[in-house]
């Protein structure tokens, strides 16, 4: 973590939550790290202890005590896991994540994660970054492949996080879905919330959070369609839930797909979803940058199979 600091809330900070405001400064790590500092009593506003959700007023004084450097939790170790690096500079690392790699360590998945690979790649933990989520501003499901951006310092992480919240980051995915989609393009606008029965799943439901996905059809095969997806929001499992909701679940999706065995599901051991491209403003150069990952071998083989069967 950074050393102790004092600041006066500016006009932009007025009416913001304390934890969001401090995380946006880029000095005390991610929002979860800031929340831990607040919970530990290391943050005071106008000399008083406060909660993370306290709403700030312009002119208030925030004091942050010095904190110990982050340590790697027990069970999380650096591992020599190869990373397919698409781009790297002083502030950013962009990789092509393979299917099957878990991003964050958790009970049952302490080893073989992206975090372990990053610890090895960086020769240890990065200062000011949450050791369980070092620089990871967005995520991909375990079985989704493709472009993933990692920040290498807290200020870059805060900047990218703000771009995601403001919907300034443009993402596109490729997916093979069951059925022949009739519309060449369109928008799926259905709210998503926690499934009331299966709590680890998401579902389209009234009262859920706004979720928007644009799509365009690239190829139609016998009983499969290849689509390009443009998520405008970032809800958990959004693409998988939206496609299943319109009757075109992703091939190989064992959670949201229909219970049927087809050649595509037999061939794949994961959902046929790939993060193809991402575009955002570089937090330090100010230039608009774009990174892309080619279709992986298993999805190339699926495309070949579908074309042969048509």
C-alpha positions in Angstrom: 0.0 0.0 0.0 1.0 3.6 -0.3 2.2 5.7 2.7 -0.2 7.7 4.8 -1.9 10.6 3.1 -4.3 13.5 3.7 -6.5 15.0 1.1 -9.4 17.4 0.8 -12.5 16.2 -1.0 -12.8 18.2 -4.3 -16.0 19.1 -6.2 -15.8 15.8 -8.1 -15.7 13.9 -4.9 -18.8 15.5 -3.4 -21.7 13.0 -3.1 -19.4 10.0 -4.0 -19.0 7.0 -1.8 -15.8 7.1 0.3 -14.5 3.7 -1.0 -15.1 4.7 -4.7 -13.4 8.1 -4.2 -10.3 6.7 -2.6 -9.9 3.8 -5.1 -10.1 6.4 -8.0 -7.1 8.2 -6.5 -4.9 5.2 -7.5 -2.8 5.5 -4.3 -4.3 2.8 -2.0 -5.0 0.0 -4.4 -8.3 -1.5 -5.6 -11.7 -0.8 -4.2 -11.5 -4.0 -2.2 -8.2 -3.0 -0.7 -9.6 0.4 0.2 -12.6 -1.2 1.9 -10.2 -3.3 4.0 -8.3 -0.2 5.1 -11.6 1.4 6.1 -12.8 -1.7 8.0 -9.4 -1.8 9.8 -10.0 1.8 11.0 -7.1 3.2 8.9 -9.3 5.9 7.2 -10.9 8.9 9.0 -13.1 11.7 7.6 -12.9 15.0 9.5 -11.1 13.0 12.2 -13.9 10.4 12.6 -14.0 6.7 11.7 -16.5 6.1 8.9 -18.0 3.3 6.8 -17.0 2.5 3.2 -20.4 3.6 1.9 -20.3 7.0 3.6 -21.2 9.8 1.2 -18.7 12.5 1.0 -19.1 16.3 1.0 -16.9 18.8 -0.8 -14.3 20.2 1.6 -14.1 17.3 4.0 -10.7 16.1 5.0 -9.7 12.4 4.6 -6.8 10.9 6.5 -5.3 7.5 5.5 -2.8 5.8 7.8 0.2 4.0 6.3 -0.5 0.3 5.7 1.7 -2.8 5.4 2.6 -4.0 2.0 0.2 -6.6 0.5 1.2 -10.2 1.1 0.3 -13.2 -0.9 -2.4 -15.3 0.9 -1.4 -18.9 2.0 -2.0 -21.3 -0.8 -1.3 -18.9 -3.6 2.1 -19.5 -5.1 4.0 -18.2 -8.2 3.9 -20.9 -10.9 5.7 -21.1 -14.2 2.5 -21.1 -16.2 3.2 -19.8 -19.7 1.3 -16.6 -20.7 0.5 -15.7 -24.3 1.4 -12.0 -24.1 -0.2 -9.8 -26.7 1.3 -6.6 -25.4 3.2 -5.3 -22.4 4.6 -2.0 -21.3 5.4 -0.3 -18.0 1.7 0.0 -17.1 -0.2 -2.7 -18.9 -0.1 -6.4 -19.6 -2.5 -7.8 -22.2 -2.8 -11.6 -22.6 -4.7 -14.1 -24.7 -6.2 -16.3 -21.9 -6.6 -20.0 -22.8 -9.8 -21.8 -22.0 -9.7 -23.7 -18.7 -7.6 -21.1 -16.8 -9.2 -19.8 -13.6 -8.5 -16.1 -13.2 -8.9 -15.6 -9.4 -7.7 -18.1 -6.8 -10.4 -19.4 -4.5 -11.1 -22.5 -2.3 -10.7 -25.5 -4.7 -8.7 -23.4 -7.2 -5.6 -22.2 -5.4 -3.2 -23.4 -8.1 -3.0 -23.1 -11.8 -4.7 -19.6 -11.8 -3.8 -16.5 -13.7 -2.8 -14.9 -10.4 -0.1 -17.6 -9.9 1.1 -17.0 -13.5 1.3 -13.3 -12.9 3.3 -13.7 -9.7 5.8 -15.7 -11.6 5.8 -13.4 -14.6 6.4 -10.4 -12.3 8.8 -12.2 -10.0 6.5 -11.5 -7.0 3.6 -9.4 -5.9 3.2 -5.9 -7.3 3.1 -3.0 -4.8 -0.3 -1.4 -4.2 -2.2 -4.2 -5.9 -4.6 -6.7 -4.2 -2.6 -10.0 -4.0 -5.7 -12.0 -4.8 -6.7 -9.8 -7.8 -3.4 -8.2 -8.9 -4.3 -5.6 -11.5 -7.3 -7.6 -12.8 -9.9 -4.9 -13.7 -12.2 -7.3 -15.7 -12.5 -11.0 -15.9 -13.3 -13.9 -18.2 -15.0 -17.1 -17.1 -12.7 -20.1 -16.6 -13.8 -21.7 -19.9 -13.9 -18.5 -22.0 -10.8 -17.7 -24.0 -9.4 -14.5 -25.3 -8.2 -11.0 -24.6 -7.7 -10.0 -20.9 -6.1 -6.7 -19.7 -4.1 -6.5 -16.5 -2.9 -3.2 -14.9 0.6 -3.2 -13.4 0.0 -0.4 -10.8 -2.9 1.0 -8.8 -3.2 4.2 -10.7 -3.6 2.3 -14.0 -6.1 0.0 -12.4 -8.2 2.9 -11.2 -8.2 4.6 -14.6 -9.2 1.4 -16.4 -11.9 0.7 -13.8 -13.3 4.2 -14.4 -13.4 3.6 -18.2 -15.3 0.3 -17.6 -17.8 2.0 -15.3 -18.4 4.8 -17.9 -18.8 2.2 -20.7 -15.8 3.7 -22.6 -14.3 0.3 -23.1 -15.4 -1.5 -26.3 -15.4 -5.3 -26.3 -16.4 -7.9 -28.8 -16.7 -11.6 -28.6 -17.3 -14.6 -31.0 -19.7 -17.3 -30.0 -21.1 -20.5 -31.7 -24.7 -20.8 -30.7 -27.3 -23.5 -31.3 -29.9 -23.0 -34.0 -30.0 -20.8 -37.1 -30.5 -17.2 -35.9 -33.0 -15.4 -38.2 -32.1 -11.8 -37.6 -28.8 -10.7 -39.2 -28.3 -8.3 -36.3 -30.0 -6.9 -33.3 -29.9 -6.0 -29.6 -30.8 -8.1 -26.6 -32.0 -5.8 -23.9 -33.1 -7.9 -20.9 -32.3 -7.3 -17.2 -30.1 -9.8 -15.4 -30.2 -10.8 -11.8 -29.3 -13.7 -9.5 -31.3 -16.9 -10.2 -33.7 -17.2 -7.3 -33.4 -21.0 -7.2 -29.8 -21.7 -8.3 -27.9 -18.9 -6.5 -24.6 -19.5 -8.4 -26.4 -18.8 -11.7 -27.7 -15.7 -13.3 -31.0 -15.3 -15.1 -33.1 -12.8 -17.0 -35.6 -11.5 -14.5 -37.7 -8.6 -13.6 -36.0 -6.2 -11.3 -32.6 -7.3 -12.5 -29.8 -4.9 -13.5 -29.9 -3.4 -17.0 -28.1 -5.5 -19.5 -27.5 -4.8 -23.2 -25.9 -6.9 -25.9 -25.7 -6.1 -29.6 -25.1 -9.0 -32.0 -24.5 -9.7 -35.7 -24.5 -13.0 -37.5 -21.3 -14.0 -39.3 -22.1 -17.5 -40.6 -25.1 -19.9 -40.5 -24.5 -23.6 -40.5 -26.9 -26.5 -40.4 -28.0 -26.1 -36.7 -25.3 -23.7 -35.5 -24.8 -19.9 -36.0 -21.5 -18.1 -35.5 -22.2 -14.6 -34.1 -20.2 -11.6 -33.1 -21.3 -10.0 -29.8 -20.9 -6.5 -28.5 -21.7 -6.2 -24.8 -22.7 -2.7 -23.8 -22.9 -3.6 -20.1 -20.8 -6.0 -18.0 -23.1 -8.2 -16.0 -22.0 -11.6 -14.7 -22.5 -14.3 -17.4 -24.3 -11.7 -19.5 -23.6 -13.1 -23.0 -24.4 -16.7 -21.9 -27.6 -15.7 -20.2 -28.8 -13.4 -23.0 -28.2 -16.0 -25.7 -29.9 -18.7 -23.8 -32.8 -16.4 -23.1 -33.5 -15.8 -26.8 -33.4 -19.6 -27.5 -29.8 -19.8 -28.9 -27.6 -21.0 -26.0 -23.8 -21.2 -26.6 -22.6 -24.5 -27.8 -20.9 -26.5 -25.0 -22.4 -24.3 -22.2 -23.3 -26.9 -19.5 -24.9 -24.3 -17.2 -27.1 -22.3 -19.5 -27.3 -24.6 -22.5 -30.1 -27.0 -23.3 -29.7 -30.6 -22.2 -28.8 -32.2 -25.5 -25.7 -33.9 -26.9 -24.6 -32.8 -30.3 -21.3 -33.2 -32.1 -20.3 -29.7 -31.1 -20.8 -30.4 -27.4 -18.9 -33.7 -27.7 -16.0 -31.9 -29.4 -15.8 -29.1 -26.9 -15.1 -29.3 -23.2 -16.2 -25.7 -22.6 -18.6 -23.1 -23.9 -17.8 -21.8 -27.4 -17.2 -18.2 -26.4 -14.1 -16.2 -27.2 -13.2 -12.6 -26.2 -12.0 -11.5 -29.7 -11.1 -7.8 -29.2 -10.9 -4.9 -26.7 -10.4 -1.2 -27.2 -9.8 1.5 -24.6 -7.8 4.7 -23.9 -4.3 4.0 -22.6 -4.3 5.4 -19.1 -0.8 7.1 -19.6 -0.4 7.9 -23.3 -4.0 8.9 -23.8 -4.0 7.1 -27.2 -6.8 4.8 -28.2 -5.5 1.2 -28.2 -7.0 -2.0 -29.5 -5.9 -5.6 -28.9 -7.2 -8.8 -30.5 -6.8 -12.6 -30.1 -7.3 -15.1 -32.9 -9.9 -17.8 -32.7 -8.3 -20.7 -30.7 -7.7 -24.1 -32.1 -10.7 -25.8 -30.5 -13.1 -23.3 -32.0 -11.3 -23.4 -35.4 -12.0 -27.2 -35.3 -15.6 -26.6 -34.3 -16.1 -24.1 -37.2 -14.6 -26.7 -39.6 -16.9 -29.4 -38.3 -20.0 -27.2 -38.6 -19.0 -26.2 -42.2 -18.5 -29.9 -43.1 -21.9 -30.9 -41.7 -23.8 -28.2 -43.5 
